[in-house]
Amino acid sequence: MAVFPDNFLWGGAFAANQVEGGAREGGRGLSTADIFPLGDRKKGGCFDRSWEQILEAAADLDDRKYPKRRGIDFYHRYKEDIALFHEMGFKALRFSISWSRIFPNGDDKEPNQEGIAFYRSMIEELKKYGIEPVVTLSHFEMPLHLSLTYNGWTDRRVADFFVKFAGTLFEEFHEEIRYWITFNEIDATVHIPLTGAGIVREHTENLEQASYQALHHQFVASARVIKLAHEKYPGLKIGCMTTKNLKYPATCRPEDCLQCLQETELDAFYTDVQVFGEYSYAIRNLWKKKHIQIQEEPGDAALLRENTVDFVSFSYYASLVTSAEGAKKEKVSANLLVGEKNPYLEQTPWGWQIDPVGLRYALNQMYSRYKLPLFVAENGLGTLDKLEGDAVHDDYRISYVREHIRQMALALEDGVPVFGYTYWGCIDCISASTSEMSKRYGFIYVDQDDQGNGTLKRIRKDSFAWYRKVIESNGEDLT
């Protein structure tokens, strides 16, 4: 008996800012992603810039310094790449639509028709091959103008611009796209405010206060988008998306278990608001302790309560350990967070701990809490690949994905309704954190180095044929 349902959405995922390129083509405006130069993985992620650095980048016409402005040239090569996804057997592609390609400044009166035409052509190409589009509306790429002029999501007016953006896309594509996600890893607004919400540190008196206020505006905008979709386009399914920061207590000491429980409650509140329609006791208590006061307008509570999501999606790459004595412990990173090292797990070259069983744990934990269909929107291995002739022998990636799929199958056997899995970075792309190319996730190798040199030739890795076999067998053949 097959574990995965017949209509399971196998596929891949990426963000517009990491693959498209064409930063100044087709009427597109600069986004917040376009201001980050190449970083250094030894120093961790680079998600912040000073006001002076932002202005310098905005005025700089030398796009070679800013890797996300070139991406992997998907803007011109999307037909070739989608054909490769079809060859792998993709049932779904999760991607974002660049806000600044539709509204170059974010607050424009009319949408950019060239941008709409590009995505229409791309979506038609997906449909030609029977690939289901799963669209993220905001994936770390809001129009830079909104950051420079409004200090990003700290200004409630940005919610109006976002709802207009979403409404435009619904009107254009509601017949072609069923599944929509409002914000990618919405918790990023608190963890990395410039990347997650366009907040400029120097223009913010209390950054933590401003980040939570911006987050409230995003929650309100998301609820308004859900209301619009459900009322005008009832066939659409709107989901939320967060970073799944799975944590284990370091020991069975009651103090460590309590620490883990409290941190898990705070990590969960981002999804709680969008599923339950209200702020949790844990976050309200944190705000009280930190003297953080969020301005909530009349009607916000009812709006959040009455317009909740249809499904829950999340990214899962690694797990962390936490304890009451965390300050004394060795630290490692896991996507947006830093936590304690787990001695039972291996690490990637970027220091992320590999924990396939954690995916089953996370799926059970989230379904127990939310009782909604779950979608694994991101999971993958970013590491160094060696090109040998026209081949990349990435058995390590196959092993990583195999073990995570096995654990996902076990979660399905546990009774958890998982309806899709889109492997992150299905084609090599620019790293979100450091703007590197050398941190590769894909089943498809792209011939480009960190400085942008290369032919951009697409090369099938060993994992390409393996993932095709997985999809063909609907997850039964993982050998």
Residue pairs with C-beta under 8 A, 6 or more apart in sequence:
2 474
2 475
2 476
3 409
3 412
3 413
3 475
3 476
4 409
4 412
4 474
4 475
4 476
5 419
6 474
7 419
8 91
8 418
8 419
8 420
8 421
8 474
8 475
9 91
9 92
9 132
9 134
9 375
9 419
9 420
9 421
9 422
10 89
10 90
10 91
10 92
10 420
10 421
10 470
10 471
10 474
10 475
11 85
11 90
11 91
11 92
11 93
11 94
11 131
11 132
11 134
11 420
11 421
11 422
11 423
11 426
12 85
12 88
12 90
12 93
12 94
12 422
12 423
12 424
12 425
12 426
12 427
12 443
13 93
13 94
13 95
13 134
13 377
13 378
13 422
13 423
13 424
13 425
13 426
14 94
14 95
14 424
14 425
14 426
14 427
14 429
15 95
15 96
15 136
15 139
15 140
15 141
15 184
15 429
15 432
16 95
16 96
16 97
16 98
16 101
16 139
16 141
17 31
17 33
17 34
17 68
17 71
17 96
17 98
17 139
17 140
17 141
17 430
18 33
18 68
18 71
18 425
18 429
18 430
18 431
18 432
19 71
19 72
19 74
19 427
19 429
19 430
20 71
20 74
20 75
20 98
20 101
21 69
21 70
21 71
21 72
21 73
21 74
21 75
21 76
22 28
22 71
22 73
22 75
22 76
23 30
23 34
23 63
23 66
23 68
23 69
23 70
24 63
24 69
25 75
26 75
26 101
26 112
26 114
26 115
26 118
27 101
27 104
27 112
27 113
27 114
27 115
28 98
28 100
28 101
28 104
28 112
28 115
29 100
29 101
29 103
29 104
29 105
29 106
29 143
29 144
29 145
30 58
30 100
30 143
30 144
30 145
31 98
31 99
31 100
31 141
31 142
31 143
31 144
32 140
32 141
32 142
32 143
32 144
32 147
32 152
32 194
32 195
32 198
33 68
33 140
33 141
33 195
34 57
34 66
34 68
34 69
34 144
35 49
35 53
35 54
35 57
35 58
35 66
35 144
36 46
36 47
36 49
36 57
36 66
36 67
36 68
36 435
37 46
37 57
37 65
37 66
37 67
37 435
38 65
38 67
38 434
38 435
38 436
38 450
38 451
39 45
39 46
39 433
39 434
39 435
39 436
40 46
40 434
41 349
41 350
41 434
41 436
41 439
44 333
44 433
45 192
45 333
45 432
45 433
45 434
46 433
46 434
46 435
47 192
47 194
47 195
47 433
48 192
48 193
48 194
48 195
48 201
49 57
49 194
50 201
50 202
51 200
51 201
51 202
51 203
54 144
54 147
54 148
54 200
55 148
57 65
57 66
58 144
58 148
60 66
63 69
63 70
64 70
64 451
64 452
66 435
67 430
67 435
67 436
67 437
67 450
67 452
68 430
68 435
70 430
70 452
71 429
71 430
72 427
72 428
72 429
72 430
72 446
72 448
72 456
73 456
74 81
74 427
75 118
77 456
77 458
78 121
78 122
78 125
79 125
80 458
81 427
81 444
81 458
82 93
82 122
82 125
82 126
82 129
82 131
83 129
84 427
84 444
84 458
84 460
84 464
85 93
85 129
85 131
85 426
86 129
86 130
86 131
87 468
88 426
88 443
88 464
88 467
88 468
88 471
89 467
89 468
89 471
89 472
90 129
90 131
90 426
90 471
91 130
91 131
91 132
91 471
92 131
92 132
92 133
92 134
92 179
92 420
92 422
93 126
93 131
93 132
93 133
93 134
93 422
93 426
94 134
94 135
94 136
94 181
94 377
94 422
95 133
95 134
95 135
95 136
96 135
96 136
96 137
96 138
96 139
96 141
96 184
97 119
97 135
97 136
97 137
97 169
98 115
98 141
99 106
99 137
99 138
99 141
99 142
99 143
99 162
99 165
100 106
100 141
100 142
100 143
100 144
101 112
101 115
101 118
101 119
102 111
102 112
102 115
102 116
102 119
102 165
102 168
102 169
103 111
103 112
103 143
103 161
103 164
103 165
103 168
104 112
104 143
104 145
105 143
105 145
105 146
106 142
106 143
106 145
106 146
106 158
106 161
106 165
107 145
107 146
107 149
107 157
107 161
111 168
116 168
116 172
119 172
119 173
120 172
120 173
123 133
123 173
123 176
123 177
124 176
126 132
126 133
127 133
127 176
132 178
132 179
133 173
133 176
133 177
133 179
134 177
134 179
134 180
134 181
134 375
134 377
134 420
134 422
135 169
135 173
135 177
135 179
135 180
135 181
136 180
136 181
136 182
136 183
136 184
136 241
137 162
137 165
137 166
137 169
137 180
137 181
137 182
137 183
137 225
138 162
138 182
138 183
138 184
138 218
139 184
140 184
140 185
140 188
140 195
140 196
140 432
142 152
142 153
142 158
142 197
142 198
144 198
146 152
146 158
146 161
146 198
147 194
147 198
147 199
147 200
148 200
150 157
150 158
150 198
151 198
151 199
151 200
151 203
151 204
151 210
152 158
152 193
152 194
152 197
152 198
152 199
152 200
152 214
153 159
153 189
153 197
153 198
153 199
153 214
153 215
153 217
153 218
154 197
154 199
154 204
154 210
154 213
154 214
154 217
155 217
156 217
156 220
156 297
158 198
158 217
158 221
159 217
159 218
159 220
159 221
159 224
162 221
162 225
163 221
163 224
163 225
163 228
166 180
166 182
166 225
166 228
166 229
167 225
167 228
170 228
170 229
170 232
170 233
170 236
174 233
174 235
174 236
177 236
178 235
178 236
178 237
179 236
179 237
179 239
179 311
179 375
180 229
180 236
180 237
180 238
180 239
181 238
181 239
181 240
181 241
181 313
181 377
182 218
182 221
182 222
182 225
182 226
182 238
182 239
182 240
182 241
183 218
183 222
183 240
183 241
184 241
185 196
185 241
185 242
185 243
185 315
185 335
185 336
186 196
186 215
186 218
186 222
186 240
186 241
186 242
186 270
186 274
187 196
187 242
187 243
187 245
187 267
187 270
187 336
188 195
188 196
188 197
188 243
188 336
189 196
189 197
189 199
189 211
189 214
189 215
189 218
190 196
190 208
190 211
190 212
190 215
191 336
191 337
192 336
193 199
193 201
193 204
193 207
193 210
193 211
193 214
194 200
194 201
195 432
197 211
197 214
197 215
197 218
199 207
199 210
199 211
199 214
201 207
204 210
208 290
208 292
209 292
209 293
212 287
212 292
212 294
213 294
213 295
215 270
216 294
216 295
216 296
216 300
219 273
219 274
219 304
220 297
220 300
220 303
220 304
222 240
222 274
222 309
223 274
223 277
223 303
223 304
223 306
223 307
223 308
224 303
224 307
225 238
226 238
226 307
226 308
226 309
227 303
227 306
227 307
229 236
229 238
230 236
230 238
230 307
237 310
237 311
238 309
238 310
239 309
239 310
239 311
239 312
239 313
239 375
240 270
240 271
240 274
240 275
240 309
240 312
240 313
241 313
241 314
241 315
241 377
242 270
242 271
242 314
242 315
243 314
243 315
243 335
243 336
243 337
244 314
244 315
244 316
244 362
244 366
245 267
245 320
245 334
245 335
245 336
245 337
246 316
246 319
246 320
246 355
246 358
246 361
246 362
246 365
247 260
247 263
247 264
247 267
247 319
247 320
247 321
247 322
247 339
248 260
248 319
248 320
248 321
248 322
248 342
249 256
249 257
249 259
249 260
249 321
249 322
249 323
250 256
250 321
250 322
250 323
250 329
250 340
251 323
253 323
253 324
255 323
255 324
256 322
256 323
256 324
258 324
259 322
259 323
259 324
259 326
260 322
260 323
262 282
263 322
265 280
265 282
266 282
266 283
266 286
268 280
268 282
268 369
269 279
269 280
269 282
269 283
271 312
271 314
271 366
271 370
272 278
272 279
272 280
273 279
273 280
273 304
274 308
274 309
275 308
275 309
275 312
275 370
275 372
276 308
277 304
277 305
277 306
277 307
277 308
278 301
278 304
278 305
286 292
287 293
287 294
309 372
310 372
310 373
311 372
311 373
311 374
311 375
311 419
312 366
312 370
312 372
312 373
312 374
312 375
313 374
313 375
313 376
313 377
314 362
314 366
314 374
314 375
314 376
314 377
314 378
315 335
315 377
315 378
315 379
315 424
316 358
316 359
316 362
316 376
316 378
316 379
317 334
317 335
317 352
317 378
317 379
317 380
317 424
318 334
318 335
318 352
318 353
318 354
318 355
318 358
319 334
319 342
319 345
319 353
319 355
319 358
319 361
320 332
320 334
320 337
320 338
320 339
320 340
320 342
320 353
321 329
321 339
321 340
321 341
321 342
322 339
322 340
323 329
323 340
326 339
326 340
329 340
329 341
330 340
330 341
331 338
331 339
331 340
331 341
332 338
332 339
332 340
332 341
332 347
332 351
332 352
332 353
333 350
333 351
333 352
334 352
334 353
335 352
341 353
342 353
342 355
345 353
345 354
345 355
346 353
346 354
347 353
347 354
348 354
348 381
348 382
348 383
349 383
349 384
350 382
350 383
350 439
352 382
354 381
354 400
356 400
356 403
356 404
356 406
356 407
357 407
358 407
359 376
359 379
359 404
359 407
359 408
359 411
360 407
360 408
360 410
360 411
360 414
363 374
363 376
363 408
363 411
363 414
363 416
363 418
364 411
364 414
364 416
366 374
367 374
367 415
367 416
367 417
373 417
373 418
373 419
374 416
374 417
374 418
374 419
375 418
375 419
375 420
375 421
375 422
376 408
376 418
376 420
376 421
376 422
377 420
377 422
378 422
378 424
379 401
379 404
379 421
379 423
379 424
380 400
380 401
380 423
380 424
380 425
380 441
381 396
381 397
381 400
381 401
381 441
382 425
382 431
382 439
382 440
382 441
383 396
383 397
383 439
383 440
384 438
384 439
384 440
385 392
385 394
385 428
385 440
385 445
385 461
386 392
386 393
387 445
387 447
387 459
390 459
391 459
391 461
391 462
392 445
392 459
392 461
392 462
393 461
393 462
394 461
394 462
394 463
395 462
397 443
397 461
397 463
398 462
398 463
398 466
401 423
401 463
401 466
401 467
401 470
402 478
405 421
405 470
405 475
405 478
406 478
408 418
408 421
409 475
411 418
412 418
423 441
423 443
423 467
424 441
425 440
425 441
425 442
426 441
426 442
426 443
426 444
427 442
427 443
427 444
427 446
427 458
428 437
428 440
428 441
428 442
428 444
428 445
428 446
428 448
429 441
429 442
429 446
430 436
430 437
431 437
431 439
436 450
437 446
437 448
437 449
437 450
438 449
438 450
442 461
443 460
443 461
443 463
443 464
443 467
444 458
444 459
444 460
444 461
444 464
445 458
445 459
445 460
445 461
446 454
446 456
446 457
446 458
446 459
447 454
447 455
447 456
447 457
447 458
447 459
448 454
448 456
469 477
470 477
470 478
